Amino acid sequence: MDGSDRYWLCLIRSMHAEPGRGMHANIAILSREPQAVQLRLVIEQHDADAVTENAARQFAFNNVRAIIVSEGSAGSQKANFLLAPEHWEAGRVYEGTVGGSVRHLHSLQLLRRGDDYVRASFEWVSVEP
């Protein structure tokens, strides 16, 4: 944007083309400060069919690509993120490096489901070792 490496996350709502004129698009801005992150699903101790938390951490199991749309700190939007539908489940805890530090987020509520994405709310949490 403006020749810099900043970007906004937008959604094209509609596009119109008229003969002899240029294209016109209606765009919805989802975020002015999106963050692409690599999250890891934190494995709970009661997940009997899962690998151990140490193995998952060491071998990078359960990695999830996501976009944090809003961290919730600005107050205009509650904290929410986009991720693939197969990685969505309410109540899951994810770990990722956000803003240079390791943080954990707890998925809360499904906000919107698309064919290839889920938009959901979350809250920042602290996880005990």
Secondary structure, 3 states (H helix, E strand, C coil): CCCCCCCCEEEEEEEEECCCCCEEEEEEEEECCCEEEEEEECCCCCCCCCCCHHHHHHHCCCEEEEEEEECCCCCCCCCEEEECHHHCCCCCEEEEEECCEEEEEEEEEEEEECCCCEEEEEEEECCCC
